[in-house]
Amino acid sequence: MEIKGLAKTTLLDYPGHVAATLFVGGCQFKCPFCHNGSLVTKAGQLPNIPLEEVYSFLEKRRGVLDGVCITGGEPTCQPDLRELLYDIKSMGYLVKLDTNGYDPGQLDQIFKEGLVDYVAMDIKNSQSKYAKTVGRTDFDITRIKLSADLIRESGLDYEFRTTIVRELHSIDDMVEIAEWLKGCQAYYLQSYVASEDVIMPVFSSYSKLELQAIQAMMQDYIPKVFLRGIE
């Protein structure tokens, strides 16, 4: 298991819970606006945190932490993800999984085995612009659509979310996303924030007023649309 980072306490990553966050390396995508670029492009160069160290920390934090978030990178790239989830659940923790949705087969198995409690799936863009946004020429949108359907039908708590970038996401794109996900449980608009680890630091964000206007438009399709990362 390639665990590259551990945030020991977060009040933000798992809505309503105090949690720790594990960061894994690798991803099937290369989104140019990714703010964890090193986990995507340089994962092999980053040191691994031994599982024994992670488990020891979680054992000591029982009763203090409610849950554990697994993020990346992309967790479903890890062949032993299900074993990790099982071990964490066996300690009594709630588990939140962040995913790009490109491995619906593994998500389906995880759901059937009851290994997660909350799922957050990134919706990178409208379906027509997905391949460009994720940096792949051999992209299969069917996988994304299947994962979104699996999540909506899973009975789990979940959210869909889009990191919105001025240069990549038009108003028409956001309308397409709203129509696609119409009636979903929860959707978050996340403002793009530049960082030193962005893969291509050439992008900019929408203003707060612009994001609020997009939020209001999307609420015609999805009642629970929230803003995240807005100053």
Beta strands, then each sheet from edge to edge (+ up, - down):
strand 1: 3-10
strand 2: 19-24
strand 3: 67-71
strand 4: 94-99
strand 5: 118-122
strand 6: 157-164
strand 7: 187-191
strand 8: 225-228
sheet 1: 1+ 2- 3- 4- 5- 6- 7- 8-
end
